[in-house]
Amino acid sequence: MSVDPNIDYMSHDPSDDETPSDDPRQREMQELEKRMRAALATKENPLHDDESTHDRLKQTRSGDAAEDSSSDEA
């Protein structure tokens, strides 16, 4: 069995499902990374012809704002 010498074993794995950091700046970066990963096109969720990653990121941001406002009203 061969081993890829270019593998970075210390790289971040989004499937780790880390708990948010206590540091507000670090937590903000973790949330941004999560939103950016969700906005990327995948085989299961491809971009439409008239859609860009930037558009999808804006949609997730507005969706997060809608969720925040609905949870504030509850």
VOGU-26960 format. One record per residue: x, y, z of N, C-alpha, C, O, CB in turn. Coordinates in steps of 0.05 Angstrom, whole numbers, plus 5000, padded with zeros to 4 digits. Glycine has a CB too. Layout:
<atoms>
XYZXYZXYZXYZXYZ...
</atoms>
This chain:
<atoms>
501749765000500050005000501850255000503550285017498150005024501350424981503050664979501750894996499350895001503350754950503451075004502651305020503251555005505451584994504051305048501251735004501651994990503552175007502752235029498952134984505852244997507652405013506752695016507852845032510452405000504752775001503753055002501453095020500353315022503053144974500552895035498352915053499153085077501253045089497352635062497453275084497853445107496153335130493753385131497253745102497353185148495853055169494853245190493153175206497552845182495853495190495053695210492953885199492154075213497453845220492153845174490254035162487453995174486853795187490053985131485854205171483154205183481354025167481354025143482054495183479853865182477853685169475153775178474453755201478353385178473453885159470853985167468953775178467053845191469554115143469553525174467853315185468453265214467153095227468153065169470453405226471153365254468853465272468653375295473653515260467253655262465053765278466053865305465153785326462853555282467954055303469154175327467154345342465354465330471654335319467454365368465854545383466954825378469454855375465854475413465255035378466255305374468255385395468055315418463955495373470155545387472255645404471055845425469055965419474555775388472455875447471656075467472556355459471356545468472755995494474556365442475556615432473656725410473256595390478456585420472456965414470557065395471657095367470257045347469457335405474157175364475357205338475656935324475056915300478057345339476456735339476756475328474056355320473756225300478256285348472056395338469356295332468256425307466856295291467556355357468756685303467756825279469056705254467656665234468457125281471556635256472956505233471856225228471556145205475956495238471256085249470055815246467255835232466655675215469755675273465756035240463056065228463356155199461756055182461456275243465256325193465656405165466556175148465556145126467756635164468356015158469255775144466955585138466655475117471455625159465155555158462855375155461055475133460055325116461255355182460455745133458755865112460055845085458655785065458156155119462655885083464055875057464055585047463655545023466955975060464455395064464355115055461555035045461254885026465254925078459455145059456755085051456055215024454455115009454755175072457455435017456855584993458255454968457455514946457655874995460255294973461755174950460054974935458354834947464355044960460354964910458954774893460054494897462554464899459054854863458354304899459154024902457653864881455853964868458653914931458353614879456953444860453953414868452253404851458253164859453453404894450653374903449153634902446753634901450753264932450553864903449354124903450754314884452054504892449454244932450454264858451954424838450754704835448454754843451854284810452354894825451355164820449555154796449955004777453655354815447455324796445755364773447155534752449255654759442955484781446155544728447455704707447755994714449756124707445955674681445756104727445656394734446656454762446156664773442956504729447956264775448756284803451756284805453056144790447456064820452856434824455656434830456056354860454156354875457056704824458556294867459056224895458556464912457556444935462056134898459156704902458656954917455656984922454857054944459757194901454056934902451156944906450156744927448556814944449656894879451256504926450456304945451356374973449856324992451656024937453656494976454656585002452856805013452256805037457556675000451956984996450157195005447457075014446257175033449657404982446556875000444056745007444256605035442456625051443156534986446556475040446856345066447056555088446156505110449356165066448356785082448556995101445757115108445157165131450457215091444157155087441457255092439757045106437957115122440057345065440156795100438756575114439456565143437756515160439356315101442056615149442956615177441656855192440856825215445956635179441457085179440257325191437257275196436257355217440557575173435857135178433057075182432756885205430856915221431856945156434456685208434256495230434756645257433456585277436356265227436756825257437356975281434957145290434357155314439857155277433657285271431357455278429057285287427557375305430657625254428557055276426356885284426956765312425056735328425856665264429456705318430056605345429856825366429356765389432856475345430357075358430157295377427257355384426557435406431457555365425457305364422557355369421357135387419257185399421057365343422456905388421356675403421656705433420756535448422556415394
</atoms>
